[in-house]
């Protein structure tokens, strides 16, 4: 009963917000007049638990009166009480704007989640979507044909095969298939599609289809008009042969097996086999694989083997000259994962040191954290946070030697992923009775001395002037020359050596790191700190939360959604940033003809243990800003450079680079002013002041007038296994 009341309260609050901003929360955009004629057609939308798409939608209609039915109930699959809306957009010049319809439906409302409205449709297209935050992909287009003279004639289609042919009519090297479609029915061609082979999936046709694989081929094609009439499938068949060549060397092939393994090397639940082939002569034509004694199949993507037992995956390749590589194979064993550990570790803490009569620790306090795991998987890591800072890896007792009141939070995670609830211990450190905060050049609480990106391994201890060594090095300052920076480092180290804060071995290690850092050299990006440099060590400082994952590539980039599906975020928990310039490079690697959908999150709070949003990946969505990465001309209204939910921009700006091409991205944030640069061109400026709010508004926006946080963390979004994007060379400079 409490849960039901909570759902109804949530629905009421959401309805109030929508109505305050001019969005009708119930049906009735164009109510039927008393005594009016009944609508000529009924159009039904349904919704359920899914927040990425409506459960069912109409795609076509005819001009005239219509009854719109929007149902979001238990009968249509809603088991969670999730509210949804159906909203017709009236502000986009590409679509009809004569129907104002905003319906909020919830299984617990007074209509049981089923609402109706009478509308009058005109010929053209209507764009509709859900206005509730997080439901951005629930959208579509309704195409309305002329009433009366309804188009019932499918388009006419044809195809032509082009290329260099030999005397037998075979195409040498490649063939290009050009498809044309015309519609005599009046509504016009809506889309053209093609598929390669008898079993190939249908794909949107946008340009001539190039086929360069040697062999016999069939390209199927069809077209659909705006009234929904689809032409009968047609096809063209042809043969591609290799150009004359002296290539007699077969391709080189190899395969790797990946997945989670137990101590004996067996793969838990699943093994993934990735096959690669290369040919320096005529080029690879086909790659095939077979699992155990199964038939050979075309290799198009990594092979996932789930069946328990010992398996052999065979693989081979052939080049375009007909040279076949010898069959090879990899063998492995898949076993069931052990019983799941669902019990988090138990943590403990002790604080040691000399205490005065007030109970304060004199000089320093030594904090020791312990953890034991009774769930069976074992303790994986212990983390601590000093005075509300980021959680850091706990490897040894933490010495706190700055005067003042301190709080250390601590937690532990086991190897099954269970994390204990954070606990805290508070204490006070004094030095001769109360010492003011030190005036240090920078604030840098990292555990070791790091110069630029070079980690010396020297403890980043507090020196006699109560500043840490990293803070005195000032490696984030803009230096006019490398020599000047090295002179400064020598001066600092001479003083620290004299006072006994470092020894000679540590001095040599820090000086070597300073020389290797290149800080101040010509061409060096001054003032920027690299927070991801393409190494595993650099990536280990980031944390993945939510769904999805990022994979580290051999070229020093990371790619989203290659091994794990879902919406999530890779974030950098080492430091918060206020005003800054963030630079990185991104590349659209989405499969097929789709486009990557990702983004860069900035200025969001610590994602764990947030009482207002327990889902870590949603803390960034709700309380930060997402700078969009999305180059598709259709779909989501927020394109590359948009401040998601706040400020939309199109794809004009710096233009859209070809998929697979690296883009330079700079996000500059000063106060509440955002500037977004793509490939050196300013494509968006946005001031988040003066009551700027979400589009549509979010009731959980923490700012009373639309402002967001003045500082926070940065992160990279993973959307799904189809919205694949790569990032590299992530740098940040505090302004």
N, C-alpha and C positions, 0 to 999 in steps of 0.2 A: 504494500500500500504506500509506503514511504517513497519507493522508487517511482510509482505512478504519479504521486503528487509532485515529485521532482521534475518528471517529464512535462507535466502540465504547466508547472511554473516556468520551465525553460521555454516552452512554446509561447506562453503569455508574454514573457520578457522579449523574446525575439519578435513577436508580432508588434509589440509596442515600439521597438526600435525601427522596424520597417515602416510603420505608419507615421512615425515622427518625421522621417525623411521622405515622405511622399510616396512610399511604396505600399500599395494595398496588400494587406495580409490575408484577405479572404477573396473568394470568387465574386464576380459581379462587375467586371470591367464595362460590359455593355449589357445590362439586364434586359430581358425580354419585356416589352410593353404589354400591359394588360390587353387581352383580346388579340394580340399579334399572331401572325401565322407561325406555325412551328418551323424550326430550323430544318433545312433540307439535308443536312449531313451531320454526323456525330464524329468528332475527332477525340481520341482517347490517349492520354499520357498516363503512365504508371511509374511508381518509384518504390524502392525497397530499402534494404540495409546499405547497398552499395552507394558510395558518394562519388563515384567516377562516371556514372552514366545512369540515365533513366532505364527502368526495367523494360519499357516498351514505348514507342513513339510512332506517330503517323509521319509519313514522308511527303505525301501529296494530298491535294484537295482541289476542289473547283471553286471558282468565285461565287460568292453569295452568302446566305445565312448559314451559320454552323453552330452546333452545340459543342463547346469544349468541355471535356471531362478530365479532371486531374485527380487521380486517386493514389494516396500513399497510406496504405493500411496493412493490417496483418494479412489480409487476403491477397495483397500484391507482393508480399514477401518482407514486410517491415516487422522485424521481431525485436528491435532495439528502441523503438519510440523516436527514431531519428526524424526531425522535421526536414522537409524539402520545399522548394518553391518552383513554380513554373512562371517565368517572366518573359514577355515578348519585348525585345529591344526596339526602342523608337528613336534612338539617337545616332544610328549608323546610316549614312546616306546610301550604302550599298543595298539596304534592305527596306521593305515596306515599313512605314511608321504610323499606319492608321489604326492599329489595334493596340490599346493600352491594357495589358493584362498582367496582373501580379497576384498569384494565388499561393498562399501558405497552407500546406496540408500536413497534418500530424495524426497518427492513429488514435491519439487520445483527445482530439478536439471534438467540438459539439456535432460535427458532421461525420464522425468516425473516419476521417481522413479522405472522404470522397466529396469533391466540390465540382460544380458546373457553372458555366458562364455562356451567355449567348453573344456571338460576335458576328460581324459582317466582314468577309474576306474579299480582297481585291486581287487581280492577277499580279503575279510576281513572287518574291521570296520573303519569308519572315524568319528572322533569327531569334531563337529562344534559348534560355539558359537558367540555371539555378543561381539565385543571388546570395545564398548562404556561404560564408567563408569556408574555404577548403573544398568546395564542390565545383571548382573551376572547369572541370572537364565534362560536367553534365550540361550539354549544349547540343544544338542541332539546327537544321534548316527545314522549314516547311515550304514546299513549292506549290503554288496555286495557279492552276490553268484557267483560261477563259471559260466562263459558264456557257452553257448552251452548246456552242460549237466545240465540243470536247475533242482533244487530239487523241485519236486511237491508232495512229499510224506510227510504226516503229521506224527509226532512222535507217537510211541506206548506207551500207559500209562496203569498203573495198580495201585491198592491200596490194602493194607492189614491192617486189624484192629487187634490191639493187646491189651491185658489186661487180668485181672482175670475174668473168666466167671463162672456163677452159672449153675445149672443143666438145666435151661431154655435157656442157651446161652446168657443171659444178662451179661453186663459188670459191675462188682462191683466197685463202687467208681469212676472210670474213664475209658476211652478208648483212645488209641493212634492210629492215622491213619497215616501210612507211605505210601508215594506216590513215584512211580518210573516212569521214562520216558526215552525212547531210540529213536534215530532217524536213520532210515535206508536210508534216502534220501541223506545223505552226508553232509549237511550243519551243522548238530549238533543241540542239544537242546539249545534254547535260554532262555526260562523261563518256569517254572511250576507254576500254580496258583490253589488256592482252594477257596471254599466258603462253609459256614455252613448254611444249611437250603435252602429252595426254594427261599427266597428273600435276602439272605446274599450277601454282596459285595465280588467281587473277590479280593484275596490278594496274594502276592508273597509267594510261598512255599519255606521255607528254612530249616525246621526241622519238624519232625513228629508233627501232630496237636493233641493236648491233649484236650479232651472234658470231663469235670467233672460235667456238669449240669445233674441232674437226669431227665430222660425222653427219648422220641424217637428222634433220630437225623439222618440227612442225610448230608454227606459231598460230595460236588461235586468237580470235578477236571478236569483239561485240561492242555495241553502243546503246546508250539509254537516253531518251529525250526527257525534257523537264516535266512531261506529263506522266512519266514512269513507264513508258513503253520501251521494251528492250528488244533489240534486233536479234534474230536467230544467229547463233554462233557460226562463224566461218573460219577457215584456216588456209594457210599456204604452207607447202612443204618444199624443202630444198636440201641440198647437200653441200657442206663446207669441206674443202680439202686443204691440206697444208701447202704453202708455197714450195717450189723446188728448193731443196736444201741438202747439204752434205752432212747433216747431223746424224751421227750413228751412236751417240751416247745417251743412255736412258736417264731419266730424272734422278736426282738425289732425294731420298725420303727419310723421314725420322718421325718418331712419335714419343710423346711424354704422357705420363699418367699422373693425375693430381687428385687431391681430396684429403679429407681428414683421416689420419691413420692412428692405429693403436700402437702400443709399445713393440709389437711383433712386426709392424709394417703392413698389417692388413688395413684395407680401406673400410671406414665405418659408413655403412648404409649405401654409399655410392662411390664410384670411381669415374673420373672424366678423362677420356683419351683424346688428346689433341694431335692431329696428324699434320705434317707440313711436307711440302714438296717444292723443289726448285729445279729449273733447267736453263742452262746458259745458252743452249742452242736454239731450237725452234720454239721452246716454251712449253710449259705444262699444259696438257690437254684435259686429262681426267685423273681424278684421285678416287680410289675406292677402298672400302673396308668391309670386313666380315667379322661377326662376333661368334667365337667358337666354331661350330660346324655350319653356321648359317650361310645364306647366299650373299654374294658380293653386292654392295649397294654404293651408290654415289656418295662421296664424302662432301658435305656442304657446311657442316658445323661440328664442334666437338661432340664426341660420342659419350653419352652418359649411361653407365651400366649400373642398374639397381639390384639385379637378382643376386641373392647370396650364393657364395661358392667361388671356386677358382675358375678364371676365365682367360681366354686368349683372344686378343683382337688382332686380326691380320690386316695388312694394308699394302697397297701398291699404287703405282702411278704410271701413266703413259704420256709421252710428249706428242707434239703435233706432227712429228715425222714418223710416228708409229713405234718408236722405241719404248719397250716396256721394262720398267724396273723390276728386279726380283722381289717376290713376296717377302715381307718382313712381318714380325709380330712382337707384341708385348704381352706379358702374362702378369696377373695380379689376382688377389683374393679379396672378396667383399664379405664383410661379416656384419652382424647386427651390432648396433651401438650398445654399450653397457647400460644398465638400468639408470634412469635419469636421476641426477642429484638435484633436489629442489630445496635443500637446506643451506642457508647462507652461513658463512663462518661466524664464529663468536670472537669478538675483539676485547682487548683489555689495554690499559694504559697506566703508566707510572711516571711521576715527575720527581726528579732528584736535583739536589743542589743545596747550597748554604742559604739558610733562611734567617731573616732578622726577627725582631720581636713582634712585628706586624704580620709575619707570615710571608713576606715578599722574599723572592730569591735574589741574593746579592751577586751581581756580576752576570750570572747566566742561570738558565734552567735547562735541564736535560730531560727530554720527553722520549720515553721508550714505549713503543706500541707492539702488541703481540696479537696473534690470531691463530685459532685452531679450527679445523673443518671436520665436522662430524657426519657430513653427507656422503663422504667416500671419495669424492673427486680430488680433494686436496686443495690447499690454499694456493692460488695463482699469483696474487699480488696484494700488497698493502699500500694504501695511499693516505696522504695527510694534506691538510690545508691549513696554512698559517694566517690567522687574522682575516678570514674571508677570501683569501687568494685562491688561485687554481689548485686543484688536487695534483700533488706530485708523488712520484714513486718513493715509497719508504724502503730504504735499504739499510739504514743504521739509525741509531738514536739521533734525534733532532736537537741541536743546541740553539737556544733562543737567547741572544745576548744584547738585544737592544732594550733600553729602559722603557718601561710602560706596561700597560695591561695587554695581555695576549690571550687569544683563544686558539687552540689547535683542534681541528676536526679530523676524525680518522675513520676509516672504513676498510673492509677487506672483501675481495672477490675470490671465489673458488674457480676451479678449472671447468665447471659446468656453467659458468656465467652468473651464478647467484652472488649478489652484492649485499652486504649487511647494511642496515640503516646507519647513517652517520651518527657518531657520538662525539662529544666534545669534552675538553678539559680546559679550564681557565686559570690563569695565575698572573702574578705581577713580578716584573724584574726591575730592580733598582741598582744604581751605581753611586754609592755615596749619598744616597738620598735624593732621588728624582733628577733626571738628566733630560734636557730638552732634545727634541728630535734633531738628528744630524742634518747639516746642509750639504747634501751630496749632489754631484753634477747630474746623475741619472738615478732612476729607480730600477734595480735589477736584482731580483731574489733567486736567480737560477742557482742550481746546486754547485755547478762547476764554472770555472772561468772560461768563457767562450769569446774569442776575438773574431768578429765578423761571423763566419760560419765554422771556424776551426775550434774544436773542443780540446782544451789543454789537459783536462782531467784534474787540474789543480782545484781544490775546494774553494768555493767562492765565499771565503770567510769574511767576517767583519774585522776591519783593521782598527788601529789605535784611535783614529778620528771617527770611528763608528760608522764609516761608510764601507760597503763591500768592495772587493777588488774589481769586479765587473763595472761597478759604478764609477770608479776612478779611471778606468781604461778609456771610457767615453768613445766606444767604437761606433756609436750611432750618430756622433757629431759629424758635420760636413767638414772634412779635412781638405785643404787646398793642394796637398802633396803627400805622397807616401812617406817621404823623408821626414816631413814635419810630424806625421803621426808616430813614426818610430821613435823620434826624439822625445815626444811626449810620453810614450810608453816607458822608455829608459828612465826618464826623470821620476815617474811614478814608482817604478820597481826599485830604483836606488833608495828611495825614501822608505819603502816597505821592507826592504832587506835590512836597512839600518835599524829599523824599529823592531825587527824580528817577526813581522807578519808573514814573511815568505822566506824560504831558504834558497840557496843558490841553484839547486836542481829545478825548483819551481820557477825561478827567474828565467832560466834558459828555456823552459817549456813555453812560458808566456811570450818571450821574445821571438821564439821560432814561429809561434802561431801568428804573431803580429806581422812578421815578414810574409808568411804564407797568405794572410788575409787579403793583401792587395789593396787595403783601404787607402784612399787618396791617390791611387794610380790613375793616369789618363784613361778615360773610357770606363772607369769604375762608376757604377750607379751610386752617386753620393747620397749618403743619408738613408739608403734603403737597407733593411735587414731581410735577408732571404729566410723565409719560414718554411719553404719546401724547395729543395734543390735537386730532387730526382733520386735521392739515395734512400735506402731502407731505413737508415738511422734518422733521416729527416722525417720520413713518413711516420715513424714510430712515435713522434711527438704529437701527432694528430690523433683524434679519436672518432670512431664511427658510432653513430647512434641511430636508432630507428631501423627501417628496412634497408635493403640494398647493400652495396659495397663498392669500394674502389680497388682496382688491381694495379700494382706497380709494373710498368713496362720497362723493357731493356733500354729504351731511349731516354729514360728519366722522366717520362710522363706518367700520369695515372688516368685510368679509364673507368667510368662508372658503369654499373649494371652488367658487367660481363660474367659474373659468377653467381650473383644473388639478386633476386627481384625484390621490389618494394620501394617505398618512399622513405628516404632517410637523409642523413647529413654527416659529412666529414668535417669536424671543427677543430680549431686550434686553441686548446685550453690553457696554453702557457701564459697568455697575457691578454689583458683588456686594452682596447685602444679608444681614444677619444676622437680628436681631429687627426685625420691621416690621409695618405695617398696609398691605395692598394693597387699594385700592378701584377698582372698575370697574363698567361696566354691560354686560350681555349680553342678546341677544334670540334666540329660537328662530325661525329663518327656513327650516327644513327644508321642502322641497317636498312637496305632497300632504298626506297624513295622518300622515306620519312625524314623528319628533322629532329635533332636533339632538343630536349626540353630540360633545362637545368637553370641554375642561378647561383649567385654569390650572396650569402647572408652576411650582414654587417650589424654591429651595435646591438647584439642580443645578450641577455643576461646569462649567468651560469645555468646550464641546462639541467643539472641534476637537482633533485630534491626541491623542485620549484612547487610551492603549495598551490599556485594558481594554474599550473599546467604540468601534470605529472609525466606526460610523454616528452622525453628529451628533445626529439626532432621538432616538436611543435612549439617549443619555447622560442626558437628562432623565427618561425612563421608568425606567431602571435605577437611577439614583443620586439622583433627586430625589423629590418628592412631586407627584402630580396631584390637584388638587381638582376633582372631577367636575362636568360640566354635562350632564345627561341627564334629561329630564322624562317619558320614556315609562314607562307603568305596566307594560310587558312588556319582554322583552329583557334587556339587561345588568343584573346584580344591583346594580351600584353606581349609585345615583341622585344627583341634584344635591346637593352638599354632602358626598358621601362622599370619604374619603381613599383613592384608588383602590388596591386591593390590600391595604389595611390596616384600614379601618374603614367599614362599610356603614351608610347611613341610608336611610330610606324617603322618600316624597314628602309626608309629613304636614307637619311643621315649619311653615314660613311658607306652605305651600300652593303650588299650581302656577298660575302666571299663564297667561293665554291666549296662544297662539302669536302672534308678532308684537308682543309687549309687552315693553318694556324692564324688566329686573330689576337692582336694585342688589345688588352682591356685595362683601362685605368678607372678606378672609382675613387673620387676625391670627395671627402666629407669634412666640412668646416662648419661648426655650429650645427644648424639644421639645414644647411645648403648642400645639396648633392650635385656633383658633376660627373657625367659618365662619358668616357672617351673610348671610341673604337677605332683601332688602327690610326691613332693620332688625331682623329676628328671628334669634336665635341658633338655628341648625338642627343644629349638630354641634360637639362638643368632643372632642379626641383627644389623649392623651398618648402619645408614641412613646418610652417608656422601659420599663425592667423586662422586656426580652426580647420586646417587641412585634415581630412579624415579618409577612411577607407572607402573604396568604390566596389561593392556596397559597404556600408559602415560595419564595424565589428564592435559588439558590445563589450568585448574584453580588452579594447585598446587601453593601455595603462595611462596615457596622457589625457588630461581633462579637456585639452583643446586640440588634440590630434598630435601633439609632440611625442616623439619617442625618446629613448634613453640618450643621454649625452655621451655615453661610452659603452663599450661592450666587446664581445668576441666576434671573430670572423669564421665563416664556414663555407663549404661547397656542397651543393645539393646533388643527390642522386635521385632520379625520378622513377626509372624502371629499366628493364632489360631492353626495351625498344627505344628509349630516349637516351641513347649512348652519347656521352661527351667526354673529351679528354682535357686535362689541365696540366700545366707545367710552369716552372719558374715563377713561384708565388713570392712576391716581395712586398714589404710594407714600410712606410716611413711616417713617423709621427710628426705632425705639423704644429 
